């Protein structure tokens, strides 16, 4: 993990408490009464300091969000990853068309022949096919549907 | 450790109150000494019931966890590489579990090929502060896959076009 340690030189400066809060709260709040106090005890700081630090990291957009992370598949909805091959000169126009679908939760441009990759989340599993067909007809490009067939691991954690 | 296979066969059915709790916290959990009580006040539920419902949804996997979601770019992880691998079908489950256990792999899934255009069936997401770091991690995956892998590539993200996260609609 030496590359990871070296990376810290180029990351924004965090105070010790900020670092502790970022690292600890990525792994999940304990579901107990007074959960922030429980975290504060673990970290050896006051509960108020945890709450203030958390609010400040959110205000500065270092944290995008603090709350429950939902598993759309387990909520009975549809979820898939899809990709498109979009010519450079048409990219902005197609981005606007794809993003206009509220079922598009994330959309990334990637450096590959398949250069647009988005996650579709729908309330009912059957809606995925309908939304893909609608995107194809709105854009005129083929959508490659790549739903997960097996999940081996999901755990996003960025130590700082 | 969070190795799991899909559990869609035993999907948890959200009741109306669970949905209300999800809608009330999509923007975030209240930052207060008693967040469960604060939510309960909004929804007319006792704090204990709010907490119990969160525990139940987390146990059922509807909620992965209640956690901070960082902007990884702002933490210094500027390179996000979706590494994709063409792994022999008879080895994919075993190799997927092993790749998923690598500490630097944040997501790992098997997905369908689309022949002849798309030959890759194993996706492993890797983040780093440089391309070299992502490539170094990809080569560790390559070593692990050995001769079960017939080809791979890395798709770097060059722009976030949209990021609203997973949301329930209010309707």
Boltz contact constraints between the chains, C-beta under 6 A:
constraints:
  - contact:
      token1: [A, 3]
      token2: [B, 133]
      max_distance: 6.0
  - contact:
      token1: [A, 7]
      token2: [B, 76]
      max_distance: 6.0
  - contact:
      token1: [A, 7]
      token2: [B, 129]
      max_distance: 6.0
  - contact:
      token1: [A, 10]
      token2: [B, 76]
      max_distance: 6.0
  - contact:
      token1: [A, 11]
      token2: [B, 75]
      max_distance: 6.0
  - contact:
      token1: [A, 11]
      token2: [B, 76]
      max_distance: 6.0
  - contact:
      token1: [A, 25]
      token2: [B, 68]
      max_distance: 6.0
  - contact:
      token1: [A, 26]
      token2: [B, 67]
      max_distance: 6.0
  - contact:
      token1: [A, 26]
      token2: [B, 68]
      max_distance: 6.0
  - contact:
      token1: [A, 28]
      token2: [B, 65]
      max_distance: 6.0
  - contact:
      token1: [A, 28]
      token2: [B, 67]
      max_distance: 6.0
  - contact:
      token1: [A, 29]
      token2: [B, 66]
      max_distance: 6.0
  - contact:
      token1: [A, 31]
      token2: [B, 54]
      max_distance: 6.0
  - contact:
      token1: [A, 31]
      token2: [B, 55]
      max_distance: 6.0
  - contact:
      token1: [A, 34]
      token2: [B, 33]
      max_distance: 6.0
  - contact:
      token1: [A, 51]
      token2: [B, 31]
      max_distance: 6.0
  - contact:
      token1: [A, 54]
      token2: [B, 31]
      max_distance: 6.0
  - contact:
      token1: [A, 55]
      token2: [B, 31]
      max_distance: 6.0
  - contact:
      token1: [A, 61]
      token2: [B, 71]
      max_distance: 6.0
  - contact:
      token1: [A, 62]
      token2: [B, 74]
      max_distance: 6.0
  - contact:
      token1: [A, 63]
      token2: [B, 68]
      max_distance: 6.0
  - contact:
      token1: [A, 63]
      token2: [B, 70]
      max_distance: 6.0
  - contact:
      token1: [A, 64]
      token2: [B, 69]
      max_distance: 6.0
  - contact:
      token1: [A, 64]
      token2: [B, 71]
      max_distance: 6.0
  - contact:
      token1: [A, 65]
      token2: [B, 28]
      max_distance: 6.0
  - contact:
      token1: [A, 65]
      token2: [B, 69]
      max_distance: 6.0
  - contact:
      token1: [A, 66]
      token2: [B, 28]
      max_distance: 6.0
  - contact:
      token1: [A, 66]
      token2: [B, 68]
      max_distance: 6.0
  - contact:
      token1: [A, 67]
      token2: [B, 25]
      max_distance: 6.0
  - contact:
      token1: [A, 67]
      token2: [B, 28]
      max_distance: 6.0
  - contact:
      token1: [A, 67]
      token2: [B, 29]
      max_distance: 6.0
  - contact:
      token1: [A, 68]
      token2: [B, 25]
      max_distance: 6.0
  - contact:
      token1: [A, 68]
      token2: [B, 63]
      max_distance: 6.0
  - contact:
      token1: [A, 68]
      token2: [B, 66]
      max_distance: 6.0
  - contact:
      token1: [A, 69]
      token2: [B, 64]
      max_distance: 6.0
  - contact:
      token1: [A, 69]
      token2: [B, 65]
      max_distance: 6.0
  - contact:
      token1: [A, 69]
      token2: [B, 67]
      max_distance: 6.0
  - contact:
      token1: [A, 70]
      token2: [B, 166]
      max_distance: 6.0
  - contact:
      token1: [A, 71]
      token2: [B, 61]
      max_distance: 6.0
  - contact:
      token1: [A, 71]
      token2: [B, 62]
      max_distance: 6.0
  - contact:
      token1: [A, 71]
      token2: [B, 64]
      max_distance: 6.0
  - contact:
      token1: [A, 72]
      token2: [B, 166]
      max_distance: 6.0
  - contact:
      token1: [A, 73]
      token2: [B, 8]
      max_distance: 6.0
  - contact:
      token1: [A, 74]
      token2: [B, 12]
      max_distance: 6.0
  - contact:
      token1: [A, 74]
      token2: [B, 61]
      max_distance: 6.0
  - contact:
      token1: [A, 74]
      token2: [B, 62]
      max_distance: 6.0
  - contact:
      token1: [A, 75]
      token2: [B, 62]
      max_distance: 6.0
  - contact:
      token1: [A, 76]
      token2: [B, 11]
      max_distance: 6.0
  - contact:
      token1: [A, 95]
      token2: [B, 161]
      max_distance: 6.0
  - contact:
      token1: [A, 99]
      token2: [B, 162]
      max_distance: 6.0
  - contact:
      token1: [A, 104]
      token2: [B, 162]
      max_distance: 6.0
  - contact:
      token1: [A, 105]
      token2: [B, 164]
      max_distance: 6.0
  - contact:
      token1: [A, 105]
      token2: [B, 166]
      max_distance: 6.0
  - contact:
      token1: [A, 106]
      token2: [B, 163]
      max_distance: 6.0
  - contact:
      token1: [A, 107]
      token2: [B, 161]
      max_distance: 6.0
  - contact:
      token1: [A, 107]
      token2: [B, 162]
      max_distance: 6.0
  - contact:
      token1: [A, 108]
      token2: [B, 157]
      max_distance: 6.0
  - contact:
      token1: [A, 108]
      token2: [B, 160]
      max_distance: 6.0
  - contact:
      token1: [A, 109]
      token2: [B, 158]
      max_distance: 6.0
  - contact:
      token1: [A, 109]
      token2: [B, 159]
      max_distance: 6.0
  - contact:
      token1: [A, 109]
      token2: [B, 161]
      max_distance: 6.0
  - contact:
      token1: [A, 110]
      token2: [B, 155]
      max_distance: 6.0
  - contact:
      token1: [A, 110]
      token2: [B, 157]
      max_distance: 6.0
  - contact:
      token1: [A, 111]
      token2: [B, 156]
      max_distance: 6.0
  - contact:
      token1: [A, 111]
      token2: [B, 158]
      max_distance: 6.0
  - contact:
      token1: [A, 112]
      token2: [B, 155]
      max_distance: 6.0
  - contact:
      token1: [A, 121]
      token2: [B, 166]
      max_distance: 6.0
  - contact:
      token1: [A, 144]
      token2: [B, 114]
      max_distance: 6.0
  - contact:
      token1: [A, 146]
      token2: [B, 111]
      max_distance: 6.0
  - contact:
      token1: [A, 148]
      token2: [B, 109]
      max_distance: 6.0
  - contact:
      token1: [A, 148]
      token2: [B, 111]
      max_distance: 6.0
  - contact:
      token1: [A, 149]
      token2: [B, 110]
      max_distance: 6.0
  - contact:
      token1: [A, 150]
      token2: [B, 5]
      max_distance: 6.0
  - contact:
      token1: [A, 150]
      token2: [B, 110]
      max_distance: 6.0
  - contact:
      token1: [A, 151]
      token2: [B, 6]
      max_distance: 6.0
  - contact:
      token1: [A, 151]
      token2: [B, 109]
      max_distance: 6.0
  - contact:
      token1: [A, 152]
      token2: [B, 96]
      max_distance: 6.0
  - contact:
      token1: [A, 152]
      token2: [B, 97]
      max_distance: 6.0
  - contact:
      token1: [A, 152]
      token2: [B, 100]
      max_distance: 6.0
  - contact:
      token1: [A, 152]
      token2: [B, 108]
      max_distance: 6.0
  - contact:
      token1: [A, 153]
      token2: [B, 3]
      max_distance: 6.0
  - contact:
      token1: [A, 153]
      token2: [B, 100]
      max_distance: 6.0
  - contact:
      token1: [A, 153]
      token2: [B, 108]
      max_distance: 6.0
  - contact:
      token1: [A, 154]
      token2: [B, 107]
      max_distance: 6.0
  - contact:
      token1: [A, 155]
      token2: [B, 2]
      max_distance: 6.0
  - contact:
      token1: [A, 156]
      token2: [B, 106]
      max_distance: 6.0
  - contact:
      token1: [A, 158]
      token2: [B, 70]
      max_distance: 6.0
  - contact:
      token1: [A, 158]
      token2: [B, 72]
      max_distance: 6.0
  - contact:
      token1: [A, 158]
      token2: [B, 75]
      max_distance: 6.0
  - contact:
      token1: [A, 158]
      token2: [B, 77]
      max_distance: 6.0
  - contact:
      token1: [A, 160]
      token2: [B, 75]
      max_distance: 6.0
